[in-house]
Amino acid sequence: MDNGIVGYGTFIKEIKELIYRRQYEAMKKVNTELINLYWEIGGEINRQQIEKGWGKSIVEVLAKELQKEFPSVQGFVRT
């Protein structure tokens, strides 16, 4: 599909591939940051449980509080 422009088909294909590659790289970075966030939250919960003697119920309380504050964010549930 050259649209009457010499080399346009190849050019647009390369641009589309570039966009797809960058979108994929951005998704990987976001996923990496989310994994790091969840590990950090888990570490903080564990530290607080050890230092303050909090039981397992803190996880459910925290999950509910975070769901209220961040309703569009998935992943703040007790598992």
PDB file with SEQRES, HELIX, SHEET and CRYST1 records, atoms N, CA, C and O in Angstrom:
SEQRES   1 A   79  MET ASP ASN GLY ILE VAL GLY TYR GLY THR PHE ILE LYS          
SEQRES   2 A   79  GLU ILE LYS GLU LEU ILE TYR ARG ARG GLN TYR GLU ALA          
SEQRES   3 A   79  MET LYS LYS VAL ASN THR GLU LEU ILE ASN LEU TYR TRP          
SEQRES   4 A   79  GLU ILE GLY GLY GLU ILE ASN ARG GLN GLN ILE GLU LYS          
SEQRES   5 A   79  GLY TRP GLY LYS SER ILE VAL GLU VAL LEU ALA LYS GLU          
SEQRES   6 A   79  LEU GLN LYS GLU PHE PRO SER VAL GLN GLY PHE VAL ARG          
SEQRES   7 A   79  THR                                                          
HELIX    1 AA1 TYR A    8  LYS A   52  1                                  45    
HELIX    2 AA2 SER A   57  GLU A   69  1                                  13    
CRYST1    1.000    1.000    1.000  90.00  90.00  90.00 P 1           1          
ATOM      1  N   MET A   1       0.847  -1.180   0.000  1.00  0.00           N  
ATOM      2  CA  MET A   1       0.000   0.000   0.000  1.00  0.00           C  
ATOM      3  C   MET A   1       0.886   1.234   0.000  1.00  0.00           C  
ATOM      4  O   MET A   1       1.282   1.715   1.062  1.00  0.00           O  
ATOM      5  N   ASP A   2       1.194   1.740  -1.161  1.00  0.00           N  
ATOM      6  CA  ASP A   2       2.110   2.872  -1.284  1.00  0.00           C  
ATOM      7  C   ASP A   2       1.403   4.215  -1.380  1.00  0.00           C  
ATOM      8  O   ASP A   2       2.065   5.253  -1.353  1.00  0.00           O  
ATOM      9  N   ASN A   3       0.083   4.228  -1.492  1.00  0.00           N  
ATOM     10  CA  ASN A   3      -0.666   5.488  -1.597  1.00  0.00           C  
ATOM     11  C   ASN A   3      -0.123   6.391  -2.695  1.00  0.00           C  
ATOM     12  O   ASN A   3      -0.253   7.612  -2.614  1.00  0.00           O  
ATOM     13  N   GLY A   4       0.472   5.811  -3.702  1.00  0.00           N  
ATOM     14  CA  GLY A   4       1.039   6.599  -4.787  1.00  0.00           C  
ATOM     15  C   GLY A   4       2.367   7.244  -4.442  1.00  0.00           C  
ATOM     16  O   GLY A   4       2.924   7.976  -5.260  1.00  0.00           O  
ATOM     17  N   ILE A   5       2.882   6.993  -3.260  1.00  0.00           N  
ATOM     18  CA  ILE A   5       4.161   7.555  -2.822  1.00  0.00           C  
ATOM     19  C   ILE A   5       5.180   6.427  -2.806  1.00  0.00           C  
ATOM     20  O   ILE A   5       4.981   5.417  -2.132  1.00  0.00           O  
ATOM     21  N   VAL A   6       6.253   6.592  -3.532  1.00  0.00           N  
ATOM     22  CA  VAL A   6       7.276   5.558  -3.636  1.00  0.00           C  
ATOM     23  C   VAL A   6       7.867   5.266  -2.254  1.00  0.00           C  
ATOM     24  O   VAL A   6       8.332   6.165  -1.553  1.00  0.00           O  
ATOM     25  N   GLY A   7       7.835   3.992  -1.888  1.00  0.00           N  
ATOM     26  CA  GLY A   7       8.441   3.563  -0.638  1.00  0.00           C  
ATOM     27  C   GLY A   7       7.580   3.774   0.594  1.00  0.00           C  
ATOM     28  O   GLY A   7       8.002   3.460   1.707  1.00  0.00           O  
ATOM     29  N   TYR A   8       6.373   4.304   0.405  1.00  0.00           N  
ATOM     30  CA  TYR A   8       5.513   4.598   1.552  1.00  0.00           C  
ATOM     31  C   TYR A   8       5.117   3.335   2.311  1.00  0.00           C  
ATOM     32  O   TYR A   8       5.101   3.338   3.542  1.00  0.00           O  
ATOM     33  N   GLY A   9       4.800   2.262   1.603  1.00  0.00           N  
ATOM     34  CA  GLY A   9       4.379   1.013   2.242  1.00  0.00           C  
ATOM     35  C   GLY A   9       5.424   0.496   3.215  1.00  0.00           C  
ATOM     36  O   GLY A   9       5.097   0.101   4.334  1.00  0.00           O  
ATOM     37  N   THR A  10       6.663   0.499   2.797  1.00  0.00           N  
ATOM     38  CA  THR A  10       7.757   0.055   3.668  1.00  0.00           C  
ATOM     39  C   THR A  10       7.920   1.005   4.845  1.00  0.00           C  
ATOM     40  O   THR A  10       8.108   0.572   5.982  1.00  0.00           O  
ATOM     41  N   PHE A  11       7.847   2.306   4.566  1.00  0.00           N  
ATOM     42  CA  PHE A  11       8.010   3.317   5.609  1.00  0.00           C  
ATOM     43  C   PHE A  11       6.942   3.172   6.696  1.00  0.00           C  
ATOM     44  O   PHE A  11       7.267   3.175   7.884  1.00  0.00           O  
ATOM     45  N   ILE A  12       5.675   3.044   6.301  1.00  0.00           N  
ATOM     46  CA  ILE A  12       4.600   2.955   7.284  1.00  0.00           C  
ATOM     47  C   ILE A  12       4.697   1.663   8.078  1.00  0.00           C  
ATOM     48  O   ILE A  12       4.387   1.636   9.270  1.00  0.00           O  
ATOM     49  N   LYS A  13       5.131   0.583   7.415  1.00  0.00           N  
ATOM     50  CA  LYS A  13       5.321  -0.690   8.114  1.00  0.00           C  
ATOM     51  C   LYS A  13       6.389  -0.541   9.190  1.00  0.00           C  
ATOM     52  O   LYS A  13       6.209  -1.033  10.304  1.00  0.00           O  
ATOM     53  N   GLU A  14       7.485   0.120   8.883  1.00  0.00           N  
ATOM     54  CA  GLU A  14       8.560   0.327   9.856  1.00  0.00           C  
ATOM     55  C   GLU A  14       8.094   1.201  11.022  1.00  0.00           C  
ATOM     56  O   GLU A  14       8.445   0.941  12.173  1.00  0.00           O  
ATOM     57  N   ILE A  15       7.312   2.226  10.727  1.00  0.00           N  
ATOM     58  CA  ILE A  15       6.797   3.095  11.786  1.00  0.00           C  
ATOM     59  C   ILE A  15       5.861   2.326  12.713  1.00  0.00           C  
ATOM     60  O   ILE A  15       5.933   2.470  13.933  1.00  0.00           O  
ATOM     61  N   LYS A  16       4.990   1.515  12.138  1.00  0.00           N  
ATOM     62  CA  LYS A  16       4.071   0.705  12.948  1.00  0.00           C  
ATOM     63  C   LYS A  16       4.839  -0.264  13.834  1.00  0.00           C  
ATOM     64  O   LYS A  16       4.510  -0.432  15.008  1.00  0.00           O  
ATOM     65  N   GLU A  17       5.866  -0.904  13.272  1.00  0.00           N  
ATOM     66  CA  GLU A  17       6.676  -1.834  14.051  1.00  0.00           C  
ATOM     67  C   GLU A  17       7.385  -1.102  15.191  1.00  0.00           C  
ATOM     68  O   GLU A  17       7.495  -1.637  16.294  1.00  0.00           O  
ATOM     69  N   LEU A  18       7.862   0.104  14.935  1.00  0.00           N  
ATOM     70  CA  LEU A  18       8.507   0.919  15.964  1.00  0.00           C  
ATOM     71  C   LEU A  18       7.528   1.225  17.100  1.00  0.00           C  
ATOM     72  O   LEU A  18       7.877   1.116  18.275  1.00  0.00           O  
ATOM     73  N   ILE A  19       6.325   1.603  16.745  1.00  0.00           N  
ATOM     74  CA  ILE A  19       5.306   1.899  17.761  1.00  0.00           C  
ATOM     75  C   ILE A  19       5.014   0.661  18.591  1.00  0.00           C  
ATOM     76  O   ILE A  19       4.970   0.735  19.819  1.00  0.00           O  
ATOM     77  N   TYR A  20       4.810  -0.496  17.924  1.00  0.00           N  
ATOM     78  CA  TYR A  20       4.533  -1.728  18.663  1.00  0.00           C  
ATOM     79  C   TYR A  20       5.682  -2.095  19.598  1.00  0.00           C  
ATOM     80  O   TYR A  20       5.449  -2.504  20.735  1.00  0.00           O  
ATOM     81  N   ARG A  21       6.918  -1.951  19.127  1.00  0.00           N  
ATOM     82  CA  ARG A  21       8.087  -2.258  19.963  1.00  0.00           C  
ATOM     83  C   ARG A  21       8.133  -1.366  21.196  1.00  0.00           C  
ATOM     84  O   ARG A  21       8.356  -1.844  22.308  1.00  0.00           O  
ATOM     85  N   ARG A  22       7.922  -0.072  20.996  1.00  0.00           N  
ATOM     86  CA  ARG A  22       7.973   0.875  22.117  1.00  0.00           C  
ATOM     87  C   ARG A  22       6.825   0.646  23.095  1.00  0.00           C  
ATOM     88  O   ARG A  22       7.009   0.766  24.307  1.00  0.00           O  
ATOM     89  N   GLN A  23       5.649   0.319  22.580  1.00  0.00           N  
ATOM     90  CA  GLN A  23       4.531   0.014  23.472  1.00  0.00           C  
ATOM     91  C   GLN A  23       4.851  -1.208  24.319  1.00  0.00           C  
ATOM     92  O   GLN A  23       4.562  -1.233  25.515  1.00  0.00           O  
ATOM     93  N   TYR A  24       5.447  -2.217  23.702  1.00  0.00           N  
ATOM     94  CA  TYR A  24       5.827  -3.426  24.421  1.00  0.00           C  
ATOM     95  C   TYR A  24       6.868  -3.116  25.495  1.00  0.00           C  
ATOM     96  O   TYR A  24       6.764  -3.597  26.623  1.00  0.00           O  
ATOM     97  N   GLU A  25       7.866  -2.316  25.145  1.00  0.00           N  
ATOM     98  CA  GLU A  25       8.901  -1.942  26.117  1.00  0.00           C  
ATOM     99  C   GLU A  25       8.299  -1.148  27.277  1.00  0.00           C  
ATOM    100  O   GLU A  25       8.685  -1.340  28.430  1.00  0.00           O  
ATOM    101  N   ALA A  26       7.363  -0.267  26.973  1.00  0.00           N  
ATOM    102  CA  ALA A  26       6.706   0.516  28.024  1.00  0.00           C  
ATOM    103  C   ALA A  26       5.914  -0.404  28.951  1.00  0.00           C  
ATOM    104  O   ALA A  26       5.950  -0.237  30.171  1.00  0.00           O  
ATOM    105  N   MET A  27       5.197  -1.376  28.377  1.00  0.00           N  
ATOM    106  CA  MET A  27       4.444  -2.329  29.194  1.00  0.00           C  
ATOM    107  C   MET A  27       5.365  -3.123  30.112  1.00  0.00           C  
ATOM    108  O   MET A  27       5.040  -3.345  31.278  1.00  0.00           O  
ATOM    109  N   LYS A  28       6.510  -3.551  29.593  1.00  0.00           N  
ATOM    110  CA  LYS A  28       7.458  -4.294  30.412  1.00  0.00           C  
ATOM    111  C   LYS A  28       7.944  -3.446  31.579  1.00  0.00           C  
ATOM    112  O   LYS A  28       8.062  -3.943  32.699  1.00  0.00           O  
ATOM    113  N   LYS A  29       8.228  -2.174  31.326  1.00  0.00           N  
ATOM    114  CA  LYS A  29       8.695  -1.289  32.395  1.00  0.00           C  
ATOM    115  C   LYS A  29       7.614  -1.074  33.452  1.00  0.00           C  
ATOM    116  O   LYS A  29       7.900  -1.086  34.649  1.00  0.00           O  
ATOM    117  N   VAL A  30       6.387  -0.879  33.013  1.00  0.00           N  
ATOM    118  CA  VAL A  30       5.285  -0.708  33.957  1.00  0.00           C  
ATOM    119  C   VAL A  30       5.123  -1.969  34.796  1.00  0.00           C  
ATOM    120  O   VAL A  30       4.975  -1.883  36.015  1.00  0.00           O  
ATOM    121  N   ASN A  31       5.147  -3.126  34.167  1.00  0.00           N  
ATOM    122  CA  ASN A  31       5.009  -4.383  34.903  1.00  0.00           C  
ATOM    123  C   ASN A  31       6.133  -4.570  35.913  1.00  0.00           C  
ATOM    124  O   ASN A  31       5.898  -5.026  37.032  1.00  0.00           O  
ATOM    125  N   THR A  32       7.344  -4.220  35.523  1.00  0.00           N  
ATOM    126  CA  THR A  32       8.480  -4.322  36.441  1.00  0.00           C  
ATOM    127  C   THR A  32       8.269  -3.421  37.656  1.00  0.00           C  
ATOM    128  O   THR A  32       8.509  -3.839  38.789  1.00  0.00           O  
ATOM    129  N   GLU A  33       7.823  -2.196  37.425  1.00  0.00           N  
ATOM    130  CA  GLU A  33       7.579  -1.270  38.534  1.00  0.00           C  
ATOM    131  C   GLU A  33       6.459  -1.766  39.441  1.00  0.00           C  
ATOM    132  O   GLU A  33       6.543  -1.616  40.660  1.00  0.00           O  
ATOM    133  N   LEU A  34       5.409  -2.354  38.865  1.00  0.00           N  
ATOM    134  CA  LEU A  34       4.321  -2.882  39.683  1.00  0.00           C  
ATOM    135  C   LEU A  34       4.792  -4.054  40.541  1.00  0.00           C  
ATOM    136  O   LEU A  34       4.431  -4.157  41.713  1.00  0.00           O  
ATOM    137  N   ILE A  35       5.589  -4.926  39.959  1.00  0.00           N  
ATOM    138  CA  ILE A  35       6.132  -6.042  40.734  1.00  0.00           C  
ATOM    139  C   ILE A  35       6.981  -5.513  41.878  1.00  0.00           C  
ATOM    140  O   ILE A  35       6.875  -6.001  43.003  1.00  0.00           O  
ATOM    141  N   ASN A  36       7.820  -4.522  41.606  1.00  0.00           N  
ATOM    142  CA  ASN A  36       8.639  -3.925  42.663  1.00  0.00           C  
ATOM    143  C   ASN A  36       7.767  -3.284  43.741  1.00  0.00           C  
ATOM    144  O   ASN A  36       8.069  -3.402  44.929  1.00  0.00           O  
ATOM    145  N   LEU A  37       6.694  -2.610  43.341  1.00  0.00           N  
ATOM    146  CA  LEU A  37       5.771  -2.004  44.294  1.00  0.00           C  
ATOM    147  C   LEU A  37       5.168  -3.057  45.209  1.00  0.00           C  
ATOM    148  O   LEU A  37       5.151  -2.888  46.428  1.00  0.00           O  
ATOM    149  N   TYR A  38       4.670  -4.151  44.619  1.00  0.00           N  
ATOM    150  CA  TYR A  38       4.035  -5.188  45.425  1.00  0.00           C  
ATOM    151  C   TYR A  38       5.030  -5.853  46.376  1.00  0.00           C  
ATOM    152  O   TYR A  38       4.675  -6.184  47.507  1.00  0.00           O  
ATOM    153  N   TRP A  39       6.268  -6.050  45.930  1.00  0.00           N  
ATOM    154  CA  TRP A  39       7.299  -6.601  46.807  1.00  0.00           C  
ATOM    155  C   TRP A  39       7.588  -5.643  47.961  1.00  0.00           C  
ATOM    156  O   TRP A  39       7.746  -6.068  49.106  1.00  0.00           O  
ATOM    157  N   GLU A  40       7.656  -4.354  47.652  1.00  0.00           N  
ATOM    158  CA  GLU A  40       7.925  -3.356  48.687  1.00  0.00           C  
ATOM    159  C   GLU A  40       6.786  -3.295  49.714  1.00  0.00           C  
ATOM    160  O   GLU A  40       7.024  -3.216  50.920  1.00  0.00           O  
ATOM    161  N   ILE A  41       5.553  -3.334  49.215  1.00  0.00           N  
ATOM    162  CA  ILE A  41       4.405  -3.333  50.120  1.00  0.00           C  
ATOM    163  C   ILE A  41       4.434  -4.587  51.002  1.00  0.00           C  
ATOM    164  O   ILE A  41       4.217  -4.510  52.211  1.00  0.00           O  
ATOM    165  N   GLY A  42       4.700  -5.728  50.387  1.00  0.00           N  
ATOM    166  CA  GLY A  42       4.781  -6.975  51.151  1.00  0.00           C  
ATOM    167  C   GLY A  42       5.865  -6.928  52.212  1.00  0.00           C  
ATOM    168  O   GLY A  42       5.672  -7.394  53.335  1.00  0.00           O  
ATOM    169  N   GLY A  43       7.008  -6.359  51.847  1.00  0.00           N  
ATOM    170  CA  GLY A  43       8.103  -6.219  52.813  1.00  0.00           C  
ATOM    171  C   GLY A  43       7.724  -5.316  53.968  1.00  0.00           C  
ATOM    172  O   GLY A  43       8.054  -5.600  55.119  1.00  0.00           O  
ATOM    173  N   GLU A  44       7.028  -4.225  53.665  1.00  0.00           N  
ATOM    174  CA  GLU A  44       6.586  -3.311  54.723  1.00  0.00           C  
ATOM    175  C   GLU A  44       5.566  -3.966  55.638  1.00  0.00           C  
ATOM    176  O   GLU A  44       5.614  -3.786  56.855  1.00  0.00           O  
ATOM    177  N   ILE A  45       4.645  -4.724  55.062  1.00  0.00           N  
ATOM    178  CA  ILE A  45       3.656  -5.436  55.880  1.00  0.00           C  
ATOM    179  C   ILE A  45       4.376  -6.406  56.802  1.00  0.00           C  
ATOM    180  O   ILE A  45       4.090  -6.462  57.998  1.00  0.00           O  
ATOM    181  N   ASN A  46       5.300  -7.164  56.252  1.00  0.00           N  
ATOM    182  CA  ASN A  46       6.053  -8.127  57.052  1.00  0.00           C  
ATOM    183  C   ASN A  46       6.832  -7.432  58.175  1.00  0.00           C  
ATOM    184  O   ASN A  46       6.849  -7.903  59.312  1.00  0.00           O  
ATOM    185  N   ARG A  47       7.468  -6.317  57.845  1.00  0.00           N  
ATOM    186  CA  ARG A  47       8.246  -5.583  58.854  1.00  0.00           C  
ATOM    187  C   ARG A  47       7.347  -5.091  59.982  1.00  0.00           C  
ATOM    188  O   ARG A  47       7.688  -5.214  61.159  1.00  0.00           O  
ATOM    189  N   GLN A  48       6.197  -4.532  59.612  1.00  0.00           N  
ATOM    190  CA  GLN A  48       5.265  -4.025  60.619  1.00  0.00           C  
ATOM    191  C   GLN A  48       4.727  -5.167  61.483  1.00  0.00           C  
ATOM    192  O   GLN A  48       4.552  -5.006  62.690  1.00  0.00           O  
ATOM    193  N   GLN A  49       4.469  -6.299  60.873  1.00  0.00           N  
ATOM    194  CA  GLN A  49       3.982  -7.446  61.641  1.00  0.00           C  
ATOM    195  C   GLN A  49       5.021  -7.896  62.661  1.00  0.00           C  
ATOM    196  O   GLN A  49       4.683  -8.241  63.794  1.00  0.00           O  
ATOM    197  N   ILE A  50       6.275  -7.891  62.258  1.00  0.00           N  
ATOM    198  CA  ILE A  50       7.344  -8.303  63.171  1.00  0.00           C  
ATOM    199  C   ILE A  50       7.551  -7.253  64.264  1.00  0.00           C  
ATOM    200  O   ILE A  50       7.593  -7.584  65.449  1.00  0.00           O  
ATOM    201  N   GLU A  51       7.680  -5.990  63.861  1.00  0.00           N  
ATOM    202  CA  GLU A  51       7.984  -4.923  64.815  1.00  0.00           C  
ATOM    203  C   GLU A  51       6.832  -4.612  65.764  1.00  0.00           C  
ATOM    204  O   GLU A  51       7.052  -4.338  66.944  1.00  0.00           O  
ATOM    205  N   LYS A  52       5.610  -4.652  65.254  1.00  0.00           N  
ATOM    206  CA  LYS A  52       4.469  -4.213  66.053  1.00  0.00           C  
ATOM    207  C   LYS A  52       3.570  -5.358  66.491  1.00  0.00           C  
ATOM    208  O   LYS A  52       2.586  -5.155  67.202  1.00  0.00           O  
ATOM    209  N   GLY A  53       3.920  -6.557  66.061  1.00  0.00           N  
ATOM    210  CA  GLY A  53       3.135  -7.718  66.458  1.00  0.00           C  
ATOM    211  C   GLY A  53       1.771  -7.800  65.786  1.00  0.00           C  
ATOM    212  O   GLY A  53       0.869  -8.471  66.286  1.00  0.00           O  
ATOM    213  N   TRP A  54       1.620  -7.122  64.658  1.00  0.00           N  
ATOM    214  CA  TRP A  54       0.349  -7.182  63.948  1.00  0.00           C  
ATOM    215  C   TRP A  54       0.120  -8.600  63.428  1.00  0.00           C  
ATOM    216  O   TRP A  54       1.060  -9.284  63.022  1.00  0.00           O  
ATOM    217  N   GLY A  55      -1.123  -9.022  63.446  1.00  0.00           N  
ATOM    218  CA  GLY A  55      -1.469 -10.343  62.933  1.00  0.00           C  
ATOM    219  C   GLY A  55      -1.792 -10.306  61.454  1.00  0.00           C  
ATOM    220  O   GLY A  55      -1.620  -9.288  60.784  1.00  0.00           O  
ATOM    221  N   LYS A  56      -2.263 -11.433  60.963  1.00  0.00           N  
ATOM    222  CA  LYS A  56      -2.591 -11.555  59.536  1.00  0.00           C  
ATOM    223  C   LYS A  56      -3.774 -10.680  59.136  1.00  0.00           C  
ATOM    224  O   LYS A  56      -3.919 -10.337  57.962  1.00  0.00           O  
ATOM    225  N   SER A  57      -4.619 -10.315  60.095  1.00  0.00           N  
ATOM    226  CA  SER A  57      -5.813  -9.530  59.756  1.00  0.00           C  
ATOM    227  C   SER A  57      -5.457  -8.147  59.220  1.00  0.00           C  
ATOM    228  O   SER A  57      -6.282  -7.514  58.562  1.00  0.00           O  
ATOM    229  N   ILE A  58      -4.248  -7.671  59.489  1.00  0.00           N  
ATOM    230  CA  ILE A  58      -3.845  -6.356  58.976  1.00  0.00           C  
ATOM    231  C   ILE A  58      -3.862  -6.340  57.452  1.00  0.00           C  
ATOM    232  O   ILE A  58      -4.111  -5.298  56.846  1.00  0.00           O  
ATOM    233  N   VAL A  59      -3.602  -7.473  56.835  1.00  0.00           N  
ATOM    234  CA  VAL A  59      -3.572  -7.548  55.375  1.00  0.00           C  
ATOM    235  C   VAL A  59      -4.962  -7.252  54.811  1.00  0.00           C  
ATOM    236  O   VAL A  59      -5.094  -6.507  53.839  1.00  0.00           O  
ATOM    237  N   GLU A  60      -5.987  -7.826  55.413  1.00  0.00           N  
ATOM    238  CA  GLU A  60      -7.354  -7.586  54.951  1.00  0.00           C  
ATOM    239  C   GLU A  60      -7.769  -6.137  55.192  1.00  0.00           C  
ATOM    240  O   GLU A  60      -8.392  -5.522  54.326  1.00  0.00           O  
ATOM    241  N   VAL A  61      -7.433  -5.588  56.351  1.00  0.00           N  
ATOM    242  CA  VAL A  61      -7.752  -4.191  56.664  1.00  0.00           C  
ATOM    243  C   VAL A  61      -7.052  -3.267  55.675  1.00  0.00           C  
ATOM    244  O   VAL A  61      -7.669  -2.350  55.133  1.00  0.00           O  
ATOM    245  N   LEU A  62      -5.781  -3.505  55.443  1.00  0.00           N  
ATOM    246  CA  LEU A  62      -5.003  -2.687  54.510  1.00  0.00           C  
ATOM    247  C   LEU A  62      -5.550  -2.796  53.088  1.00  0.00           C  
ATOM    248  O   LEU A  62      -5.652  -1.792  52.382  1.00  0.00           O  
ATOM    249  N   ALA A  63      -5.900  -4.006  52.669  1.00  0.00           N  
ATOM    250  CA  ALA A  63      -6.430  -4.210  51.317  1.00  0.00           C  
ATOM    251  C   ALA A  63      -7.710  -3.407  51.115  1.00  0.00           C  
ATOM    252  O   ALA A  63      -7.888  -2.781  50.070  1.00  0.00           O  
ATOM    253  N   LYS A  64      -8.597  -3.418  52.097  1.00  0.00           N  
ATOM    254  CA  LYS A  64      -9.848  -2.661  51.989  1.00  0.00           C  
ATOM    255  C   LYS A  64      -9.573  -1.160  51.920  1.00  0.00           C  
ATOM    256  O   LYS A  64     -10.191  -0.451  51.125  1.00  0.00           O  
ATOM    257  N   GLU A  65      -8.659  -0.680  52.739  1.00  0.00           N  
ATOM    258  CA  GLU A  65      -8.314   0.741  52.746  1.00  0.00           C  
ATOM    259  C   GLU A  65      -7.718   1.169  51.402  1.00  0.00           C  
ATOM    260  O   GLU A  65      -8.065   2.227  50.877  1.00  0.00           O  
ATOM    261  N   LEU A  66      -6.841   0.363  50.859  1.00  0.00           N  
ATOM    262  CA  LEU A  66      -6.214   0.692  49.572  1.00  0.00           C  
ATOM    263  C   LEU A  66      -7.214   0.625  48.423  1.00  0.00           C  
ATOM    264  O   LEU A  66      -7.137   1.421  47.487  1.00  0.00           O  
ATOM    265  N   GLN A  67      -8.151  -0.317  48.488  1.00  0.00           N  
ATOM    266  CA  GLN A  67      -9.192  -0.405  47.456  1.00  0.00           C  
ATOM    267  C   GLN A  67     -10.058   0.849  47.454  1.00  0.00           C  
ATOM    268  O   GLN A  67     -10.460   1.323  46.392  1.00  0.00           O  
ATOM    269  N   LYS A  68     -10.350   1.392  48.642  1.00  0.00           N  
ATOM    270  CA  LYS A  68     -11.136   2.626  48.724  1.00  0.00           C  
ATOM    271  C   LYS A  68     -10.367   3.805  48.144  1.00  0.00           C  
ATOM    272  O   LYS A  68     -10.924   4.624  47.412  1.00  0.00           O  
ATOM    273  N   GLU A  69      -9.089   3.880  48.476  1.00  0.00           N  
ATOM    274  CA  GLU A  69      -8.258   5.011  48.041  1.00  0.00           C  
ATOM    275  C   GLU A  69      -7.908   4.942  46.556  1.00  0.00           C  
ATOM    276  O   GLU A  69      -7.824   5.967  45.880  1.00  0.00           O  
ATOM    277  N   PHE A  70      -7.707   3.725  46.057  1.00  0.00           N  
ATOM    278  CA  PHE A  70      -7.284   3.521  44.668  1.00  0.00           C  
ATOM    279  C   PHE A  70      -8.242   2.552  43.968  1.00  0.00           C  
ATOM    280  O   PHE A  70      -7.847   1.432  43.644  1.00  0.00           O  
ATOM    281  N   PRO A  71      -9.499   2.962  43.728  1.00  0.00           N  
ATOM    282  CA  PRO A  71     -10.486   2.021  43.172  1.00  0.00           C  
ATOM    283  C   PRO A  71     -10.169   1.518  41.774  1.00  0.00           C  
ATOM    284  O   PRO A  71     -10.631   0.445  41.387  1.00  0.00           O  
ATOM    285  N   SER A  72      -9.395   2.268  41.017  1.00  0.00           N  
ATOM    286  CA  SER A  72      -9.101   1.834  39.644  1.00  0.00           C  
ATOM    287  C   SER A  72      -7.874   0.938  39.564  1.00  0.00           C  
ATOM    288  O   SER A  72      -7.553   0.426  38.491  1.00  0.00           O  
ATOM    289  N   VAL A  73      -7.183   0.742  40.684  1.00  0.00           N  
ATOM    290  CA  VAL A  73      -5.970  -0.083  40.690  1.00  0.00           C  
ATOM    291  C   VAL A  73      -6.340  -1.503  41.099  1.00  0.00           C  
ATOM    292  O   VAL A  73      -6.958  -1.732  42.139  1.00  0.00           O  
ATOM    293  N   GLN A  74      -5.948  -2.444  40.258  1.00  0.00           N  
ATOM    294  CA  GLN A  74      -6.184  -3.860  40.564  1.00  0.00           C  
ATOM    295  C   GLN A  74      -5.023  -4.391  41.404  1.00  0.00           C  
ATOM    296  O   GLN A  74      -3.903  -3.887  41.315  1.00  0.00           O  
ATOM    297  N   GLY A  75      -5.292  -5.396  42.205  1.00  0.00           N  
ATOM    298  CA  GLY A  75      -4.210  -6.069  42.908  1.00  0.00           C  
ATOM    299  C   GLY A  75      -4.186  -5.844  44.405  1.00  0.00           C  
ATOM    300  O   GLY A  75      -3.434  -6.516  45.112  1.00  0.00           O  
ATOM    301  N   PHE A  76      -4.991  -4.911  44.913  1.00  0.00           N  
ATOM    302  CA  PHE A  76      -5.003  -4.686  46.355  1.00  0.00           C  
ATOM    303  C   PHE A  76      -6.097  -5.523  46.995  1.00  0.00           C  
ATOM    304  O   PHE A  76      -7.112  -5.009  47.464  1.00  0.00           O  
ATOM    305  N   VAL A  77      -5.860  -6.831  46.999  1.00  0.00           N  
ATOM    306  CA  VAL A  77      -6.803  -7.768  47.611  1.00  0.00           C  
ATOM    307  C   VAL A  77      -6.015  -8.739  48.474  1.00  0.00           C  
ATOM    308  O   VAL A  77      -4.843  -9.010  48.216  1.00  0.00           O  
ATOM    309  N   ARG A  78      -6.666  -9.251  49.490  1.00  0.00           N  
ATOM    310  CA  ARG A  78      -6.025 -10.251  50.335  1.00  0.00           C  
ATOM    311  C   ARG A  78      -6.059 -11.571  49.600  1.00  0.00           C  
ATOM    312  O   ARG A  78      -7.117 -12.007  49.146  1.00  0.00           O  
ATOM    313  N   THR A  79      -4.898 -12.216  49.477  1.00  0.00           N  
ATOM    314  CA  THR A  79      -4.865 -13.522  48.806  1.00  0.00           C  
ATOM    315  C   THR A  79      -4.381 -14.587  49.754  1.00  0.00           C  
ATOM    316  O   THR A  79      -4.284 -15.754  49.375  1.00  0.00           O  
TER     317      THR A  79                                                      
END                                                                             
